[in-house]
Amino acid sequence: MLRFTALALPLMLAACGSPGGSNISITGEEGNIAIATDANGVTSVKMPGVDASIKLPKIDIDEADFDVNGVKLYPGSTIKDFNLDASDTGTDKHKGRVGIAFEAPASLDKVQAWFRDNMAKRGFKVSAQGNGFAGTTNDGEPVTLELSADGADKAKGKMTVGS
């Protein structure tokens, strides 16, 4: 399982802080866990043996709370979705995949440049792919970053790390 598994609990709690709601899904050996939070802070949890909804207090999370080998999200970004696939892939029980969708408060060009520079500073080996990047982290894990414009001064992104 990826070392990013430790991010799951804080992100589950932080899901309440996104203004438009957010989603988290985790796939593991014992089954799937789906957590969704709406704009009012009502959180639903579905997992084997549990199907519950509860209103939780909002907890704000910002870009500084997410880190992939030293690369954080663009300043001011908000997390919209978080997915963790921690399934056993057979011979290597330390593999898995983490995906995070986010919104950034800057133009596509600014967000692209920011990630390109920060990934290079942290030793990532990536090349341009569409509006984003693909390659490996500084410890050899596959990484992709898809980016798109969401208006003049906003961008959306999805980062996936792992195999």
C-alpha positions in Angstrom: 0.0 0.0 0.0 1.3 3.5 -0.8 2.6 5.6 2.0 -0.1 8.1 1.1 -2.6 5.9 2.9 -1.9 8.0 6.0 -3.5 10.9 4.1 -6.9 9.2 4.0 -8.0 10.0 7.6 -7.2 13.7 7.5 -8.7 14.1 4.1 -11.9 12.3 5.2 -12.2 14.7 8.0 -11.3 17.7 5.9 -13.8 16.8 3.2 -16.4 18.8 5.1 -14.5 22.0 4.4 -15.0 22.2 0.6 -17.7 24.8 -0.2 -19.3 22.7 -2.9 -18.8 19.3 -1.2 -16.3 16.6 -1.9 -15.9 12.9 -2.4 -13.4 10.3 -1.1 -13.2 6.7 -2.2 -10.8 4.0 -0.9 -10.5 0.5 -2.4 -8.9 -2.1 -0.3 -8.8 -5.9 0.3 -11.8 -5.8 2.6 -14.0 -3.8 0.1 -14.7 -0.2 -0.9 -15.2 2.8 1.3 -17.1 5.9 -0.2 -17.3 9.1 1.7 -19.3 12.1 0.3 -19.8 15.5 1.8 -22.3 18.0 0.5 -22.2 21.8 0.7 -24.1 21.7 4.1 -21.5 19.5 5.8 -23.7 16.3 5.7 -21.3 13.4 5.3 -22.4 10.0 4.1 -20.2 6.9 4.6 -20.7 3.6 2.8 -18.5 0.6 3.4 -19.1 -3.1 4.1 -21.6 -3.2 7.0 -22.0 0.5 7.3 -24.3 3.0 5.5 -24.6 6.2 7.5 -25.1 9.9 7.2 -24.1 12.5 9.8 -23.6 16.2 9.9 -20.0 17.0 10.9 -18.5 20.4 11.7 -16.6 21.9 8.8 -12.9 21.6 8.9 -10.9 23.6 6.4 -8.0 22.1 4.5 -5.7 23.9 2.2 -3.0 23.2 -0.3 -0.4 22.9 2.5 -2.2 19.8 3.8 -1.4 17.7 0.7 2.1 16.7 -0.2 3.5 14.3 -2.8 7.2 13.9 -2.1 7.6 17.6 -1.3 5.2 18.9 -4.1 2.1 20.6 -2.7 -0.9 21.8 -4.5 -1.0 25.3 -6.1 -1.4 27.9 -3.3 -5.1 28.5 -2.5 -6.3 25.3 -4.1 -9.2 23.3 -2.8 -9.5 19.5 -2.8 -12.7 18.2 -4.5 -12.1 14.5 -4.7 -9.7 12.0 -3.2 -9.3 8.4 -4.3 -7.1 5.7 -2.8 -6.8 2.2 -4.3 -4.9 0.2 -1.7 -5.6 -3.2 -3.3 -3.0 -5.9 -3.2 -1.5 -6.0 -6.7 -0.1 -9.5 -6.3 3.6 -9.7 -5.8 4.2 -6.2 -4.4 2.0 -5.4 -1.4 3.4 -1.9 -1.3 1.8 -0.7 -4.5 -1.4 1.3 -4.9 -2.7 4.5 -6.4 -3.7 7.8 -5.0 -5.8 10.3 -7.0 -6.7 13.8 -6.0 -8.9 16.3 -7.9 -8.5 20.0 -7.1 -9.4 23.5 -8.1 -6.8 26.2 -8.3 -7.4 30.0 -8.1 -5.2 30.9 -11.0 -5.0 30.7 -14.8 -4.0 27.4 -16.5 -0.7 28.9 -17.6 0.3 30.0 -14.0 -0.7 26.6 -12.5 1.2 24.7 -15.2 4.3 26.7 -14.6 4.0 26.4 -10.9 3.8 22.6 -11.0 6.5 22.3 -13.6 9.0 24.3 -11.5 8.1 22.6 -8.2 8.2 19.1 -9.7 11.6 19.8 -11.2 12.9 21.3 -7.8 11.8 18.0 -6.1 13.5 15.7 -8.6 10.4 14.5 -10.5 11.1 13.4 -14.0 8.1 14.6 -16.0 7.3 15.8 -19.5 4.4 17.7 -21.0 1.3 15.6 -21.7 -1.7 17.6 -22.9 -2.1 20.5 -20.5 -0.4 18.6 -17.7 2.6 16.3 -17.1 3.4 12.6 -16.9 6.5 10.8 -15.5 7.8 9.7 -12.2 8.3 11.1 -8.7 11.7 11.5 -7.1 11.4 7.9 -5.8 10.3 6.4 -9.1 6.5 6.2 -8.6 4.5 6.9 -11.7 2.8 10.3 -11.6 0.3 12.1 -13.9 -1.1 15.6 -13.6 -4.1 16.6 -15.8 -4.9 20.3 -15.9 -7.6 22.3 -17.6 -8.8 25.9 -17.6 -11.9 26.7 -15.6 -12.4 30.3 -16.6 -9.9 33.1 -17.0 -8.4 32.9 -13.5 -9.2 29.3 -12.4 -7.9 25.9 -13.3 -8.9 22.3 -12.4 -6.5 19.5 -11.9 -6.2 15.8 -11.2 -3.0 14.2 -9.9 -2.5 10.5 -9.8 0.4 8.8 -8.1 1.2 5.1 -8.1 0.6 2.1 -10.3 
